[in-house]
Amino acid sequence: MLTDFLLASLHHLLLFGLVAMLALQSALLSRPIDAAVMKRLAGIDRGYGLTAVLLLLAGGARLFFGVKGSAYYLGNPWFHAKIGVFVLVAALSLWPTLAFLRWRLQLRADAAWLPAPAQVARLRTLVRIELALVAVILVLAAAMARHGGLSL
């Protein structure tokens, strides 16, 4: 029981961290972008990626070492939907990650360079879509925990 509690707690804390980093990215992309903001965005994005990997590992540990067991999750359609949306968020997050890397390279080549406002707006929209999809993951998690309460 203690292992299950600790894994669930870690899983939830990592999810809150993921949401916080997406919110920070959204906020930073809502203000004028300069070299300092680009550096912060890149750092937050690294933290976001690390948190996402740790979240996936904690979820995997819950799958195999949690009280409910893998059969509960693997036979649960809401679990599959949740994982599918998580993969979608991960795929969408590649776009900002690659943009932040390009920005840093461009900035090294030209210290006065700034990204186009339209590009910043696209990234801000994409990060907000990621946030909305994380909210969908939370709803799917609630449905998953009640496995028999709702059916697809």
N, C-alpha and C positions, 0 to 999 in steps of 0.2 A: 504493500500500500504506500509506503514512504517513497519508493522509487517512482511509482505512478504520480504521486503528488509533486515530487520534485521535477519530473519530466514535464508535467502539465504546466507547472509554474514557469519553468524555463521557456517552454513553447509560447506561452502567453506574453511573457516579458519581451521575448524577441519580436513577437508580432507588434507590440506597442512600439518598440524601437524602430521597426521597419516603417510604421506609420509616421512616427516622428521625423524620420529622415526624409520621407516623401513630402511631408508638410514643410520642412525646412527648404527643400529644393523648390517647391512651389512658391514659397515666400521669396526666396532669393531671385527666382526667375521673374518675379513681379516688380522688381525694382531695377534701376539702371545697373547695367553690367559693366564692371571694370575688372582690372587684373586681380584685385583682391577677392572679388565675388567669384570670379572664375576659379581661383585656387580653392575657395571654400566649397564650391559646388563639386569640384573634383574630389576633395577629401570626404565630403558627405556621401558622394556616390560610391567611393571605396568602402565606406562604412556600411552603406546600404547593401552592397554586394556581399560583404562578409556576413552581415546579419541575415540575409536571405539564405545563404548556404547553411549557417548555423540553425536557422529556423527549419530548414528541410531536414537536417540531421536530427534535430530534437524531435521533429514529427516522426521521422523514421524510427527513432528509439522508442517513441510511444507506441508505434505500430507493433514492434516486436517485443517490447518489454513492459508495456502498459497492462493494466488490469483487464481491459476488454479483449486483448489479443488480436492477432492479425486477421483471423477469420471474420471477426466483427467488422473490421474496416474494409477488408477486401471484398466482402459481400455487400457492402453498403454503397448504393448508387450515389448518395450525397458525398461520400468520400472521393469517389472518382470525379465528380463534378468539381469538388474543391481543389483537387490536384490539377485538374484541367485548367481552371482559372488561374491557379498559382503559376503554371507553366506559361499561360498567356501573359501574365504580368511580367514574368522573367523575360520573355521574348520582347515585350514592349520596352522593357528597361534597357535593352541593348542600345536602342537608338540614342537616348540621352547619354549613356556611358560613352559611346563612340563620339558623339558630338563634343562632350567635355574633353576627351582626349585630343580631338582635332583642335579645339580651342587652345588647349595648353601648348600644342606644337606650333600653332600659328602665332601665339603670343611670344614664344621663344624666338621665332623668326622675325617678328615685328612687334616691338614692345608697345606700339601705339594702336595695334589692331584691336578691334572690338567686333563681336558678332552682330550680324544684321538684326534689327528689331523683329523682323518677321520670323527669323530662325528661333529667336528667344521665345516668341509667342507660341510657335509650334511645340517647342519643348515644354513650355509651361502647360499647354493643353494636354500633352501626352502624359506628363507627370500627374495631372489631375485625373486623367482617365485611369491611370494606375491606382490612384487613391480610391476612386470609385469602385474599381474591381476588387481591391482589398476589402472594401465594405461588403461586396458580394461574397467574398471568401468567409467573412464573419457570419453572414446569414447561412451560408452552406454548412459551416461548422455547427451552428445551432441545430440545423436540420439533421446533420450527421449524428449528433449526440443523441437525438431522439429517434434514431433509425426507423422505428415502426410508426412514428407519429405522422409522418408525411410520406407519400410515395410518388415516384415520378410517373 
